[in-house]
Amino acid sequence: MDQAQIRGLARLMLRWPERRAVLREKCIADPRLAELCEAYETACEAAAYWAKSPTQTGRQRTQEYNMLASATEQDILDRIS
């Protein structure tokens, strides 16, 4: 796993502490899940970046990246279920 995948996995384990063991185990065994962890980290980082912008564009981008992060969370939940 690369660093972005590890950070995404850590972020998800903080979000869902009751699923830590399953996330860790399946992420190691499933390369697609590791890629989803990376995508989740990227979306969260982008949302945090745009949240610092006081512009309307910043607010829109923050909302878009938060929606992307939520959709990625659902993909991850579907994959570990």
C-alpha positions as CSV (number, residue, x, y, z in Angstrom):
1,M,0.0,0.0,0.0
2,D,1.2,3.5,-0.8
3,Q,1.1,6.4,1.6
4,A,-2.2,7.9,0.3
5,Q,-3.9,4.4,0.6
6,I,-2.6,4.1,4.2
7,R,-3.8,7.6,5.1
8,G,-7.2,6.9,3.6
9,L,-7.5,3.6,5.5
10,A,-6.5,5.4,8.7
11,R,-9.2,8.0,8.1
12,L,-11.8,5.3,7.5
13,M,-10.7,3.4,10.7
14,L,-11.2,6.6,12.7
15,R,-14.6,7.1,11.0
16,W,-15.8,3.6,11.7
17,P,-13.9,2.2,14.7
18,E,-16.2,-0.8,14.9
19,R,-15.0,-1.9,11.4
20,R,-11.3,-1.4,11.9
21,A,-10.3,-5.1,11.8
22,V,-12.4,-5.8,8.7
23,L,-11.1,-2.7,6.9
24,R,-7.5,-3.5,7.7
25,E,-7.8,-7.2,6.7
26,K,-9.7,-6.6,3.5
27,C,-7.6,-3.7,2.4
28,I,-4.5,-5.8,2.5
29,A,-6.1,-8.6,0.5
30,D,-8.1,-6.5,-2.0
31,P,-6.1,-4.0,-4.2
32,R,-9.4,-2.4,-5.4
33,L,-10.3,-1.6,-1.8
34,A,-6.9,-0.1,-1.3
35,E,-7.5,2.1,-4.4
36,L,-10.8,3.2,-2.9
37,C,-9.0,4.2,0.3
38,E,-6.7,6.3,-1.8
39,A,-9.7,7.9,-3.6
40,Y,-11.3,8.6,-0.3
41,E,-8.2,10.3,1.1
42,T,-7.9,12.4,-2.1
43,A,-11.5,13.5,-1.9
44,C,-11.2,14.4,1.8
45,E,-8.0,16.3,1.3
46,A,-9.5,18.2,-1.6
47,A,-12.6,19.1,0.4
48,A,-10.4,20.4,3.2
49,Y,-8.4,22.5,0.8
50,W,-11.4,24.0,-0.8
51,A,-13.1,24.6,2.5
52,K,-10.4,27.2,3.2
53,S,-11.5,29.3,0.2
54,P,-14.0,32.1,1.0
55,T,-15.3,32.2,-2.6
56,Q,-18.5,30.7,-4.0
57,T,-16.4,28.4,-6.1
58,G,-14.7,27.2,-3.0
59,R,-18.0,26.4,-1.3
60,Q,-19.2,24.5,-4.4
61,R,-16.0,22.5,-4.7
62,T,-16.1,21.7,-1.0
63,Q,-19.6,20.3,-1.5
64,E,-18.6,18.4,-4.6
65,Y,-15.7,16.7,-2.9
66,N,-17.7,15.9,0.2
67,M,-20.3,14.3,-2.0
68,L,-17.5,12.3,-3.7
69,A,-16.1,11.2,-0.3
70,S,-19.6,10.1,0.7
71,A,-20.1,8.1,-2.5
72,T,-16.6,6.5,-2.0
73,E,-17.6,5.6,1.6
74,Q,-20.6,3.8,0.2
75,D,-18.5,1.9,-2.4
76,I,-16.2,0.9,0.5
77,L,-19.0,-0.3,2.6
78,D,-20.4,-2.3,-0.3
79,R,-17.0,-3.9,-0.9
80,I,-16.4,-4.9,2.8
81,S,-20.0,-6.3,3.4
